[in-house]
Amino acid sequence: DLPPPATRERPPGCKTVFVGGLPENATEQLIVEVFEQCGGIIAIRKSKKNFCHIRFAEEHTVDKALFLSGYRIRLGSSTDKKDTGRLHVDFAQARDDLYEWECRQRMLAREERHRRRIEEDRLRPPSPPPIVHYSEHECGQLGEKLKDDGNFAEAVRVLLTWVERGEVNRRNANNFYSMIQSSNSHIRRLMNEKAAHEKEMEEAKEKFKNALSGILVQFEQIVSVFHAATKQKAWDHFSKAQRKNLDMWRKQAEEIRNIHNEELMGIRREEEMEMSDDDMEDAPDSKDSDDSGPLAQVEALKEENDSLRCQLDAYRNEVELLKQEQGKAQPQRSEEDTTRQQQLSFLQQALQGMQKQLLKLREDLKQREMELEKNSEEKQQLESQIQSLKDRIQAFPTSHALPVSNRCLSLSGAPVCACVASLFFNSVWICSQEKESLPEKGPPSPVKSEREALLVGIISTFLHVHPFGASIEYICSYLQRLDTKISTTEVETLLGRLPCTFKQELTGVGASLEKRWKFCGFEGIKTA
């Protein structure tokens, strides 16, 4: 059991050992008899100085031969010094062993390269088939393939290659046009397939949501069973180990229940967000009339009010459910009670915030309605005043001008009085016609209130210090620091009504194109 004696480093592919300490009278036959027990021997090179080199047939036999190192050897029963010795076996470096090892390594490397090449060939994707060259015959076959749904993908790849190669010329332009038209006809089919897949996805989502709600109901039942088991009537009959297991199972069930509940609430929130996005996309565009702005804002505020009311009802239902669960549970203070109280406090805070926001929106809605009623009353008053002025102007020359002119003529009888009277009434008639025609011919003012005039002045000052223009978002971000109620659409419509003061230009190239507004009042005053 002694450890082997220290040896030199083993050479690669070593099959040869050095044997020293042999008796002087030892023969080759004796060496073969001793070391043949380890394995087959190929050759023995014996020296005259009591050592030899033995080459074995296998590498593992060298390890067996090393265990003979340190043994004493004696020839027969002789005690002569020439007939005794102490063996020392060690690794020996031989050129034959190194050559065979290198040949074997090269063979293994070749086998590894061959195996890797076979694996790469097996895993390499198949190369695409070569694209046929254009001809009238191939063009006709490709047109038929483009009409087939099964061969469309392969046929459109061939068509793309032909177009990129530059096969289109004046003679075959009609053929290529018909093939491109056939490709375009597949758009409707692809859209129908997409709609079908979306419908399947929605059905799968609905199925998953229903299944999840059913699982959640079962979890609630299991949790209620655990809560009933923890009551004193049943709890006292269980052993200590059973109580420990029941408590652990109850905690696990409640954790899983809470996870599933959060997942279901997340799905519902996503659906509500999608519905709100759809409502925003389907909202009608604002009209160009004077009443379109407040009406659109009132409608938007009403929709937002309804959505907030729905969210408020949902939060209230959640709070009531949590209160009911808390009332059913045993009034013991635990980690679940603390987490439930935290959830209740969070929900109450969210509820208070939603109520404040709802009240604020209601006040804004009332203010907008009052402004709308006030504007409608002012409009009616202005219309009635304009109508009365028109009636007075129309009635003035017929009822007053002619009698006065006749009286003047009858009193004086002179031609000078008639001329003066005619000139006077002609001037009155002309002034009345001018007064009547001015509101009809003059263009309406683009600035409709003092607030819009202030906005025009602020935007003009802002754009005057930005000679290269600014985007509508940049302008609105500056204005919203002064008044948070200013919207992008309001500013953009105001700028569009003043083409002689502000103009919109496109700047940039390619994907960096950007619309910018510039102040052009100094140039527009010449053309206005």
Disulfide bonds with the S-S distance in Angstrom:
none
